[in-house]
Amino acid sequence: MKTNNRVARALTGATAVLSLAAVSPAAAQIGLDVNGTPVRFGAVEPSRIGGRVFIPLRAVVEALGAEIRWDNATQTVRGARGSREFSLVIGSRTAMVNGQQVMLDAAAQMVSGTTMVPLRFVAEALGADVEWNAAAQRVAVNLAGGAGEREGEAPAAANDRLTGEFVSARPEANPPTITVRVNGVRQTYGIEPDTIILRGPEGRRGTPAELEDLRVGDRVRLRVDANRGLAQVVEASSAAVARGNPAVDPLRDPRDPRDPRDVRDPRDVRDPRDPRDPVRDPRDPARDPRDPIPARNLRVESFTHNAEGFLRSGSQVQFTVQGTPGATASVDIGNLGPAVALREDPQQPGHYTGTFTVPRGVTAKKIPALAQLRMGNMAAPLIQAAQMLNVDSEPPSITDAAPKDMTETSNQQPDIYLELGDGAGSGLAMDSFRMIVRDRDVTRDVKVTPRFILYTPKEPLAPGPVPVMVSVQDAAGNQARTSWTFNVKAPRAATIQSVTHDADHSLRTGDVVTVTMRAQTGGQATFSIGDVAQNIPMREATPGVYVGRYTVRRRDQINRAPVAVEFTTPGGQRLTQTATAPVNVAAEQLEAPTITAPAAGAPIRLENELVVQGTGTPGSRIVVEVGWTGRAFGALPVTGTLGSQEVTVGRNGRWATEPFPVRLSLGVRRPELTIRAVASDSGGMESRPTEVSIRVR
């Protein structure tokens, strides 16, 4: 993730945008780890004293396996670890380590009976590496690195200027961080979206740069907010130049009359040599010509909308922006459609409103809405609405109804079965489900699971047509409705009247499924469940009622397995019949799907569409979601989604989505995509999610 300082400099004065930037660490309780293990303290914990971080000496020394003694008469602390010995007098800035005098930056102190020492003393006295992560407000003490480099002293004041050497950066962290070495002490600070980063050669003012542009060994000057652990300004010069002529200040333009020790106020975004533009000369080669020129006096003061929960097709969203009068206002809604133009109320200057109507066929979650004001080629900083948009304009699916439409069955008590789904939508509202069989509402007798419903008539159905109607809504209010008719044949003298089972969920190891058949008395029967169980004996529990049971074993795995019964009459006639409802057996956790394209970590070019492909368990369903993160014009952090789809894995174990339309929020050009896929079976069992991250070139 890059921090685009071209726009960040212009955003510095915009409080509305700053409120939407990544939350920065505030002053908080300081934590301490010794060799990777958190240290627990008594009444006195690490704290900031006079702007510096002090830690309880005894807790750290004992955690490192060293010995420590207290001489009350002389107010002296003595300790040893291996060949290293040290002594320290409370209130003194002088300590002794192996007979050598060591000066401390701050005197040791006694707090509530506990000896508190500055971080550097631990490195001097015990030969430990000490790292101060200002961004995380945490101290790490380790023995592995030796005493060659002291790490981690906190700055001396709440707003400090530091000069040192660049060590490393983590632009992908949240927030990004920079680590510098100052007087042999390594320090880490967070980077905000509006942090100014400059880099240039000796004797000249640096140009805007990214964290990735800094090089190990670069000489850097930082202006930091130590209480929040953040760097406000980072100015760097080439390592080779800085080392070659250390007498020249590489961070100062020789023509600049200001004090060379004064790091610029981050709110000062003007080039003092450019009287024409308060922000930047638009001909500046470091500026992306596609970016609008930020304007200081053009701003969005507030941005709201009235959307709540999930929206469906036809829903209307009203956007309201308050800002500079006389501008052109618009709202970017990402994948939902083109930007929404807002109109200024002539009776309320600076009050802009507009309406968006949700189209058909769109399902997307967490879509950011971004408002912007423009005036000619000048643009106000973007502002994102606090509430993201969630849209589900597609109804639930009702599939695989059984007995099938326009078919006949001799089963007089057939399981009436169908599968429900809402894909990646808002989710089913099961309290809206209704089933009508032969004009009678049987909803209360239906067994409902997250994926399918099962209704078994309590009494045999009379021969003839059986009309069925089913309806259900999703959480957004979209309704699905279907109806079909099957026919029950009149029973013959020798026939199987009905075959049912009680598997109303995906079966796991140890589950028992009971199969019941009604037929002529005095016969013999067996049942089978797909390829999992074959010819399981059934006994005649009561006259004409045959019952059999099967206990699911480990490694039993089959999706939509038929339950078939074979019956031999007393006269030797063989009859077979299959239950209308299949059985799902998933003794072990459903296998997570694989995403084969795009490949994880591979850079891709986003065109107009994106297709995701992969492999999985045949017959299972895969919900695929594509999200993205990026920065609008390289400054404002924004997130969004390209949408969600549900696909079914084919018999060959492969699946592919329909093309995802690619439309990113305003000014986002190189986002990072996250593709997430979860498999589920018809019983509602879900696999572990599979995620891949994709870099966009």
C-alpha positions in Angstrom: 0.0 0.0 0.0 1.5 3.3 -1.0 1.0 6.7 0.7 0.5 9.2 -2.2 2.0 12.4 -0.8 1.0 14.5 -3.8 -2.6 14.4 -2.6 -1.8 13.9 1.1 -0.2 17.3 1.3 -3.4 18.9 0.0 -5.5 16.9 2.4 -3.6 18.0 5.5 -5.9 21.0 6.1 -9.1 19.1 5.4 -10.5 18.0 8.8 -13.3 16.1 7.2 -10.9 13.8 5.3 -8.6 13.4 8.3 -11.5 12.0 10.3 -11.8 9.2 7.7 -8.2 8.3 7.6 -6.9 5.1 9.2 -7.2 5.5 13.0 -3.8 6.3 14.4 -2.5 4.9 17.7 -3.2 7.1 20.6 -1.4 7.3 23.9 -2.2 4.1 25.6 -0.9 1.7 28.2 2.7 0.6 27.3 3.3 -3.1 26.9 6.5 -5.1 27.4 7.7 -8.4 25.9 10.8 -10.2 26.9 12.1 -12.7 24.4 8.6 -12.7 22.9 6.7 -13.3 26.1 4.5 -10.6 27.6 5.7 -9.5 31.1 3.1 -9.0 33.8 3.7 -6.3 36.3 2.5 -5.4 39.8 1.3 -2.0 40.8 3.9 -0.2 38.7 4.0 -0.6 34.9 6.0 0.8 32.1 5.2 4.5 31.7 6.3 7.8 30.1 8.2 10.1 32.5 9.3 13.5 31.2 8.6 12.4 27.7 10.7 9.2 27.9 9.7 5.6 28.3 10.8 4.0 31.6 10.4 0.4 32.5 10.5 -1.5 35.9 14.1 -2.8 36.1 13.5 -5.9 38.3 10.7 -7.3 36.2 12.9 -7.2 33.0 16.1 -8.3 34.7 14.5 -11.4 36.3 12.7 -12.3 33.1 16.1 -12.4 31.4 17.5 -14.7 34.1 19.8 -12.1 35.7 20.3 -11.4 39.4 19.5 -8.1 41.1 20.2 -6.7 44.6 19.1 -3.6 46.3 21.3 -1.6 48.8 18.9 0.6 50.7 21.7 2.4 52.6 23.3 3.8 49.4 20.1 3.6 47.2 22.0 1.5 44.8 20.8 -1.3 42.4 23.4 -4.0 41.6 22.9 -6.8 39.2 24.7 -9.4 37.0 24.0 -11.7 34.1 26.8 -14.0 33.0 30.0 -11.9 32.7 28.2 -8.6 32.8 27.8 -6.7 36.0 26.2 -3.3 36.6 25.3 -0.9 39.3 23.0 2.1 39.3 22.2 4.8 41.9 18.7 6.2 42.1 18.6 9.8 41.0 21.9 9.6 39.1 22.5 9.7 35.3 25.7 7.7 35.8 25.8 3.9 35.9 28.7 1.4 36.0 28.8 -1.5 33.6 31.7 -4.0 33.9 33.7 -1.2 35.7 33.1 1.3 32.9 31.1 4.5 33.5 28.0 4.8 31.3 26.0 8.0 31.0 22.2 7.7 30.9 19.9 10.1 29.0 17.7 10.3 32.1 18.3 9.4 35.8 16.9 6.3 37.3 13.9 6.9 39.5 12.0 5.2 42.3 8.3 5.0 41.8 6.2 3.4 44.6 9.2 1.3 45.7 10.0 0.2 42.1 13.2 1.1 40.3 12.4 2.6 36.9 15.1 3.0 34.3 15.2 4.4 30.7 15.1 1.8 27.9 18.7 2.4 26.8 20.0 1.2 30.2 18.7 -2.3 29.6 20.8 -2.5 26.4 23.9 -1.1 28.2 23.6 -3.2 31.3 22.5 -6.6 30.0 23.6 -6.6 26.4 20.0 -6.9 25.2 18.3 -5.6 22.1 15.6 -3.2 23.1 13.0 -2.0 20.5 10.5 0.8 21.1 7.6 0.6 18.7 6.0 4.0 19.1 3.2 3.1 16.7 2.1 0.1 18.8 3.2 1.6 22.2 5.1 -1.6 23.0 8.6 -2.4 24.2 10.4 -5.6 23.1 13.5 -6.8 25.0 15.5 -9.7 23.4 18.9 -11.3 24.1 19.4 -12.6 20.6 20.9 -9.5 19.0 23.7 -8.7 21.5 24.6 -5.2 22.6 26.0 -3.9 19.4 22.9 -1.9 18.6 20.6 -0.2 21.1 17.1 0.0 20.1 14.0 1.8 21.1 14.5 4.9 23.1 11.3 7.0 23.1 11.5 10.6 22.0 12.2 13.3 24.5 9.1 15.4 23.9 5.5 15.0 22.7 6.4 16.7 19.4 10.0 16.1 18.5 12.5 16.4 15.7 14.8 13.5 15.1 17.7 13.0 12.7 19.0 9.6 11.9 19.4 6.8 9.4 16.6 5.0 7.5 16.5 1.3 8.5 13.2 -0.1 7.0 9.6 0.5 6.2 6.4 -1.5 6.2 4.0 0.2 3.7 1.7 -2.8 3.8 1.1 -2.5 7.6 -2.0 -0.7 9.0 -0.9 1.9 9.6 2.3 1.8 7.5 5.5 2.2 9.6 9.0 3.6 9.3 12.0 2.5 11.4 15.0 4.8 11.8 18.3 4.6 13.8 18.9 7.6 15.9 22.2 7.6 17.9 22.3 3.8 17.7 18.7 3.6 18.9 16.2 2.0 16.6 12.7 3.6 16.6 9.5 2.8 14.8 6.7 5.3 14.0 3.4 5.1 12.2 2.7 6.9 8.9 -0.7 8.6 8.5 -2.3 9.3 5.1 -1.4 12.9 5.4 2.2 12.3 6.5 4.6 14.4 4.3 7.4 12.3 2.8 10.1 14.0 0.8 13.3 12.7 -0.7 16.0 14.5 -2.7 19.7 15.0 -3.4 22.2 17.0 -1.3 21.5 20.7 -1.1 18.1 20.7 -2.7 14.6 20.4 -1.3 13.2 16.9 -1.8 10.2 16.1 -4.0 7.2 14.1 -2.8 8.0 10.4 -2.4 6.6 7.1 -1.1 7.8 4.9 1.7 9.0 2.4 -1.0 11.3 5.1 -2.5 13.4 5.4 0.7 16.7 3.4 0.8 18.5 1.7 3.6 21.1 4.2 4.9 19.3 7.3 3.7 19.7 10.2 6.1 16.3 11.1 7.4 14.8 13.9 9.5 11.5 13.3 11.2 9.0 15.4 12.9 7.1 13.1 15.2 4.1 13.1 17.6 5.6 10.8 20.2 2.4 10.5 22.3 0.6 9.1 19.3 3.6 7.2 17.9 3.3 8.9 14.5 5.6 10.6 12.0 4.2 13.9 10.7 7.0 14.8 8.3 9.8 12.5 6.8 12.5 14.2 4.9 15.3 12.0 3.4 18.4 12.5 1.3 20.4 9.9 -0.7 22.5 7.7 1.5 25.5 8.1 -0.8 25.3 11.9 -0.8 24.7 12.1 2.9 27.7 9.9 3.7 29.9 11.6 1.2 29.5 15.2 2.5 28.0 15.1 6.0 28.8 18.8 6.5 26.0 19.7 4.0 22.4 19.5 5.3 20.7 17.5 2.6 17.3 18.5 4.0 17.6 22.2 3.4 17.5 24.2 0.2 20.4 26.6 0.5 18.2 29.4 -0.9 15.7 28.8 1.9 16.0 31.6 4.6 14.4 29.5 7.3 16.3 27.9 10.1 17.8 24.7 8.7 17.0 22.9 11.9 13.3 23.7 11.5 11.3 20.9 10.0 8.3 22.2 8.1 4.9 22.4 9.7 2.9 19.6 8.1 0.1 22.0 7.4 2.4 24.1 5.3 1.8 22.6 1.8 3.1 25.6 -0.2 6.3 25.6 -2.1 7.8 28.9 -0.9 9.5 29.4 -4.3 6.2 29.1 -6.2 4.0 32.3 -5.8 1.5 31.1 -8.3 -0.3 28.2 -6.7 -0.9 27.7 -3.0 -0.6 24.0 -3.3 1.6 23.0 -6.2 2.5 24.0 -9.7 0.2 21.8 -11.9 3.2 21.4 -14.3 5.2 19.7 -11.5 6.5 16.5 -13.2 6.0 14.7 -9.8 2.2 15.2 -10.1 0.0 12.6 -11.7 -1.8 14.5 -14.5 -5.0 12.5 -13.9 -5.3 13.8 -10.3 -7.4 17.0 -9.9 -5.6 19.9 -8.4 -6.7 20.2 -4.7 -8.1 23.5 -3.6 -7.8 24.8 -0.1 -11.0 26.8 -0.1 -13.1 24.1 -1.7 -14.3 21.5 0.8 -17.0 19.0 1.8 -18.2 19.7 5.3 -20.6 16.8 5.7 -21.9 13.8 3.7 -24.8 11.6 4.6 -27.4 9.2 3.1 -30.6 7.6 4.3 -29.9 4.0 3.4 -30.4 1.4 6.1 -29.9 -2.3 6.0 -30.1 -4.1 2.6 -31.5 -2.3 -0.4 -33.4 -4.1 -3.1 -34.3 -3.3 -6.7 -36.3 -0.1 -6.8 -35.0 1.2 -3.5 -34.0 4.9 -3.5 -31.1 6.4 -1.7 -30.9 10.1 -1.0 -27.4 11.6 -0.7 -26.9 15.0 1.0 -23.7 17.0 0.9 -22.9 20.2 2.7 -19.9 22.2 1.4 -18.6 25.1 -0.6 -21.4 26.9 -2.5 -21.3 27.2 -6.3 -19.5 23.9 -7.0 -20.4 20.8 -8.9 -21.2 17.9 -6.6 -21.3 14.1 -7.2 -21.2 10.8 -5.4 -19.2 7.8 -6.6 -21.0 4.5 -5.8 -18.5 2.0 -7.2 -19.9 -1.1 -8.9 -23.5 0.0 -8.3 -23.5 2.4 -11.3 -22.3 5.7 -12.6 -21.6 8.6 -10.4 -24.7 10.3 -9.0 -25.0 14.0 -9.8 -26.2 16.2 -7.0 -28.1 19.5 -7.4 -27.5 22.6 -5.2 -30.5 24.0 -3.5 -30.9 27.6 -4.6 -32.5 28.5 -1.3 -29.6 26.9 0.7 -26.3 27.6 -0.9 -23.8 24.8 -0.4 -26.6 22.2 0.2 -26.5 19.5 -2.4 -28.9 16.5 -2.8 -29.4 13.7 -5.2 -31.2 10.4 -5.5 -30.0 6.9 -6.7 -32.4 4.1 -7.6 -31.1 0.6 -7.2 -31.2 -1.3 -10.5 -32.2 -4.9 -11.1 -29.7 -7.8 -11.0 -27.2 -6.2 -8.6 -26.0 -7.9 -5.4 -23.1 -6.3 -3.6 -22.0 -5.6 0.0 -19.9 -2.9 1.6 -19.9 -0.4 -1.3 -18.3 2.9 -0.2 -20.0 6.1 -1.2 -17.6 8.9 -1.9 -18.6 12.6 -2.3 -16.6 15.2 -4.1 -17.0 18.9 -5.0 -15.4 20.3 -8.2 -14.9 23.8 -9.5 -13.3 23.8 -12.9 -10.1 21.8 -12.6 -10.0 22.2 -8.9 -11.4 19.5 -6.6 -12.1 19.2 -2.9 -10.7 16.3 -1.0 -12.9 13.2 -1.1 -15.1 12.3 1.9 -16.6 8.9 2.5 -20.0 8.3 4.1 -19.8 6.6 7.4 -22.3 3.9 6.4 -21.5 1.7 3.4 -24.2 0.5 1.0 -25.5 -3.1 0.9 -27.6 -4.1 -2.1 -29.5 -7.4 -2.8 -31.8 -7.0 -5.8 -32.1 -10.7 -6.7 -34.7 -13.0 -5.1 -33.8 -16.3 -3.4 -33.6 -19.5 -5.4 -36.0 -22.4 -5.1 -34.7 -25.5 -6.9 -34.7 -29.3 -7.1 -38.3 -29.8 -6.0 -39.4 -33.4 -5.5 -41.6 -35.2 -6.5 -40.9 -33.4 -9.8 -43.6 -31.4 -11.6 -45.9 -33.5 -13.8 -44.6 -36.8 -12.6 -46.4 -39.8 -11.0 -45.5 -41.6 -7.8 -46.9 -44.7 -6.1 -45.6 -43.3 -2.8 -48.7 -42.3 -0.9 -46.7 -40.4 1.8 -43.9 -38.9 -0.3 -41.3 -36.6 1.2 -42.0 -33.2 -0.5 -38.5 -31.7 -0.7 -36.9 -28.6 -2.2 -33.7 -26.7 -1.9 -33.5 -23.0 -1.0 -30.7 -20.5 -1.4 -29.8 -16.9 -1.4 -26.3 -17.2 -2.8 -24.2 -14.2 -1.6 -27.3 -12.1 -0.9 -28.8 -10.8 2.3 -29.8 -14.2 3.6 -33.2 -16.0 3.9 -35.9 -14.7 6.1 -37.3 -18.1 7.2 -40.2 -16.6 9.1 -41.6 -15.6 5.7 -41.6 -19.2 4.4 -44.9 -20.7 3.4 -45.9 -24.1 1.9 -49.4 -24.9 0.7 -50.2 -28.5 -0.3 -53.7 -29.2 -1.8 -54.9 -25.8 -0.6 -53.8 -26.6 3.0 -51.1 -24.6 4.8 -48.6 -27.1 6.1 -45.9 -24.6 7.0 -45.9 -25.6 10.7 -45.1 -29.2 9.8 -42.2 -28.5 7.5 -38.6 -29.3 8.6 -36.5 -26.3 7.7 -32.7 -26.3 7.4 -30.4 -23.5 6.1 -30.4 -25.2 2.7 -33.5 -27.3 2.2 -37.0 -28.0 3.5 -38.7 -31.4 4.0 -42.4 -32.1 4.5 -43.8 -35.6 5.0 -47.6 -35.9 5.0 -48.9 -37.3 8.3 -51.4 -39.4 6.5 -51.3 -41.1 3.1 -52.3 -38.9 0.3 -55.4 -39.8 -1.7 -54.8 -40.7 -5.3 -54.8 -37.8 -7.8 -53.1 -34.5 -8.5 -51.2 -32.8 -5.6 -50.6 -29.1 -6.2 -47.8 -27.5 -4.1 -47.0 -23.8 -3.7 -43.9 -22.4 -1.9 -42.9 -18.8 -1.2 -40.0 -17.2 0.7 -38.3 -13.8 1.1 -34.8 -12.7 1.8 -33.7 -10.1 4.4 -33.9 -7.3 1.7 -37.6 -8.2 1.0 -37.1 -9.9 -2.4 -39.7 -12.7 -2.8 -39.4 -16.0 -4.6 -42.5 -18.1 -5.4 -42.9 -21.4 -7.2 -45.6 -24.0 -7.7 -45.8 -27.4 -9.2 -48.1 -30.5 -9.3 -47.3 -34.2 -9.1 -49.7 -37.1 -9.2 -50.2 -39.9 -6.6 -51.2 -43.2 -8.3 -53.9 -45.5 -6.8 -52.2 -48.4 -4.9 -52.1 -51.9 -6.3 -52.5 -55.1 -4.3 -48.8 -55.7 -4.1 -47.1 -52.3 -3.9 -44.9 -50.1 -1.7 -47.1 -47.4 -0.3 -44.4 -45.0 1.0 -40.7 -44.6 1.7 -39.5 -41.9 4.0 -36.4 -41.1 6.2 -35.6 -38.6 9.0 -32.4 -37.1 7.6 -33.3 -33.5 7.8 -29.7 -32.3 7.9 -26.3 -33.2 6.6 -25.3 -36.4 8.4 -22.0 -36.4 10.4 -20.0 -39.2 11.9 -22.1 -41.1 14.5 -25.5 -39.7 13.2 -28.2 -42.4 12.7 -30.6 -42.2 9.8 -33.9 -44.1 10.1 -35.7 -45.3 6.9 -39.4 -46.3 7.1 -41.4 -48.2 4.5 -45.1 -49.0 4.4 -46.0 -52.1 2.3 -47.8 -55.5 2.4 -47.3 -57.4 5.7 -45.1 -60.5 5.9 -42.5 -59.4 3.4 -38.7 -58.8 3.6 -37.0 -55.5 2.9 -33.6 -53.8 2.7 -32.5 -50.2 1.9 -29.4 -48.5 0.4 -28.1 -44.9 0.6 -26.2 -44.2 -2.6 -22.8 -45.8 -2.6 -22.3 -45.2 1.1 -24.5 -48.0 2.5 -25.9 -51.1 0.6 -28.6 -53.6 1.4 -29.2 -52.6 5.1 -31.8 -55.0 6.5 -35.2 -53.6 7.6 -37.5 -55.3 10.1 -41.3 -55.2 10.3 -41.8 -53.2 13.4 -45.6 -53.2 13.2 -47.8 -54.9 10.6 -47.0 -53.4 7.2 -44.4 -50.9 8.6 -40.7 -51.8 8.0 -37.9 -49.9 9.7 -34.1 -49.8 9.1 -31.3 -47.8 10.6 -27.8 -46.8 9.5 -25.0 -45.2 11.6 -22.7 -42.8 9.6 -19.1 -43.9 9.6 -15.9 -41.8 9.2 -15.0 -41.0 5.6 -18.6 -41.5 4.5 -19.0 -38.6 2.0 -21.8 -38.2 -0.6 -23.9 -35.3 -1.7 -27.6 -35.8 -2.6 -27.6 -39.6 -2.2 -30.8 -41.4 -3.1 -32.5 -43.6 -0.5 -33.7 -46.8 -2.3 -35.8 -49.7 -0.7 -36.1 -53.2 -2.1 -39.1 -55.2 -1.0 -39.9 -58.9 -1.5 -43.5 -59.8 -1.1 -44.7 -63.0 0.6 -45.3 -64.4 -2.9 -41.7 -63.7 -4.0 -42.4 -60.5 -6.1 -39.6 -57.9 -5.9 -40.4 -54.2 -5.8 -38.2 -51.2 -5.5 -38.9 -47.6 -4.7 -36.8 -44.5 -3.9 -37.6 -41.8 -1.4 -38.3 -38.4 -3.0 -35.8 -36.6 -0.7 -32.1 -37.4 -1.0 -29.6 -37.6 1.9 -26.4 -35.6 2.3 -23.6 -37.5 4.1 -20.6 -35.4 5.2 -18.9 -37.3 7.9 -15.8 -35.1 7.6 -15.6 -31.4 7.1 -16.4 -30.3 3.6 -13.3 -29.7 1.6 -12.4 -26.1 1.1 -12.5 -25.0 -2.5 -9.3 -24.1 -4.4 -9.0 -20.8 -6.4 -6.9 -21.5 -9.5 -7.3 -18.2 -11.4 -6.3 -15.5 -10.8 -3.3 -17.0 -9.1 -2.5 -15.9 -5.5 0.1 -13.1 -5.4 0.2 -12.7 -9.2 -0.1 -9.2 -10.6 -3.0 -8.8 -12.9 -4.4 -6.0 -15.1 -8.0 -5.1 -14.5 -9.9 -4.7 -17.6 -13.7 -4.4 -17.6 -14.4 -7.9 -16.2 -12.9 -10.4 -13.8 -13.6 -14.2 -13.9 -12.7 -16.4 -10.9 -12.1 -20.1 -11.4 -11.3 -23.0 -9.1 -11.9 -26.6 -8.1 -14.0 -28.2 -5.3 -16.2 -31.1 -4.3 -18.6 -32.1 -7.2 -22.1 -30.9 -6.5 -21.2 -28.5 -3.7 -22.0 -24.8 -4.0 -19.3 -22.1 -3.9 -20.0 -18.5 -2.7 -17.3 -16.3 -4.2 -16.8 -12.7 -3.0 -14.3 -10.2 -4.5 -13.3 -7.3 -2.3 -10.8 -4.5 -2.8 -8.8 -2.0 -0.8 -7.0 1.0 -2.1 -6.6 4.8 -1.8 -8.7 7.3 -3.7 -6.2 9.5 -5.6 -3.5 7.8 -3.5 -4.6 9.5 -0.2 -8.0 8.5 1.3 -8.2 4.8 2.3 -11.3 3.2 0.8 -12.6 -0.3 0.5 -15.2 -1.9 -1.6 -16.4 -5.0 -3.4 -16.9 -6.2 -7.0 -19.8 -8.3 -5.8 -20.6 -11.9 -4.8 -21.8 -14.9 -6.7 -22.8 -18.5 -6.0 -21.8 -21.2 -8.4 -22.1 -25.0 -8.4 -19.1 -27.3 -8.8 -19.5 -29.5 -11.9 -19.0 -33.3 -12.1 -15.4 -32.7 -13.2 -14.7 -30.8 -9.9 -14.3 -27.5 -11.6 -16.2 -24.2 -11.2 -16.1 -20.7 -12.6 -18.0 -17.5 -11.9 -19.7 -15.2 -14.3 -17.7 -12.1 -15.1 -17.5 -9.7 -12.2 -18.0 -6.2 -13.6 -15.0 -4.0 -12.6 -15.7 -0.5 -11.5 -13.6 1.0 -8.8 -14.3 4.1 -6.7 -13.3 7.5 -7.8 -9.5 7.8 -8.3 -8.6 4.3 -7.1 -6.2 2.9 -9.8 -4.1 0.1 -8.2 -6.1 -1.6 -5.6 -5.4 -4.9 -3.9 -8.1 -7.6 -4.5 -9.1 -10.2 -1.9 -11.0 -13.2 -3.4 -12.8 -15.3 -0.8 -14.5 -18.7 -1.6 -16.6 -20.9 0.8 -18.1 -24.2 -0.2 -21.4 -25.5 1.2 -23.6 -28.6 0.7 -27.3 -28.8 0.4 -27.5 -29.5 4.2 -25.9 -26.1 5.0 -22.5 -27.5 6.0 -19.8 -25.0 5.1 -16.1 -25.5 4.5 -13.2 -23.3 5.7 -12.9 -20.2 3.6 -10.2 -19.9 1.0 -8.7 -16.5 0.4 -6.2 -15.2 -2.1 -4.8 -11.7 -2.5 -4.1 -10.2 -5.9 -2.0 -7.3 -6.8 -3.3 -5.0 -9.6 -0.8 -3.5 -11.9 
